Amino acid sequence: MATAAVALLTAGYSAGQIPGPPAATPLLHHGYHRAPILAAVVAPASAAAAALLRTGFPHHMPAPGRPVVRSVPGSDRYVRVQEGR
C-alpha cells in the first residue's frame, strides 16, 4: 500500500514539473513578486485534489496475510477470496 502511495506522489510531482515552468514564465517578466501568486493558487488546488483522492481510496483493502473480501455483482453480499485464486 505504501508503494502505491509513493508511486502516486511521484507521478503527481512529475506531472507538475511539465506545465510548471511554462505556466510560471509569463509571471517572471516583471520580477519574482508575481510568481508566488501561482503557487498560492496551485497549493490549495493540490490539497483539494489530494483530499478528493483520499476520500475515494479503497479503505476495504486487506492487511497482508488476510483474505480478500469482494462484493458479488448485482447483490449486497460479500465473499472471501482465497489467496492464489
Contacts in CASP RR format, 6 or more apart in sequence:
PFRMAT RR
TARGET T0000
AUTHOR 0000-0000-0000
METHOD contacts of the structure
MODEL  1
MATAAVALLTAGYSAGQIPGPPAATPLLHHGYHRAPILAAVVAPASAAAA
ALLRTGFPHHMPAPGRPVVRSVPGSDRYVRVQEGR
1 61 0 8 1.000
8 53 0 8 1.000
23 38 0 8 1.000
24 35 0 8 1.000
24 38 0 8 1.000
27 34 0 8 1.000
27 35 0 8 1.000
27 37 0 8 1.000
27 38 0 8 1.000
28 34 0 8 1.000
28 35 0 8 1.000
60 69 0 8 1.000
62 68 0 8 1.000
62 69 0 8 1.000
65 83 0 8 1.000
67 80 0 8 1.000
67 81 0 8 1.000
67 82 0 8 1.000
67 83 0 8 1.000
68 80 0 8 1.000
68 81 0 8 1.000
68 83 0 8 1.000
69 78 0 8 1.000
69 79 0 8 1.000
69 80 0 8 1.000
69 81 0 8 1.000
70 78 0 8 1.000
70 79 0 8 1.000
70 81 0 8 1.000
71 77 0 8 1.000
71 78 0 8 1.000
72 78 0 8 1.000
72 79 0 8 1.000
END
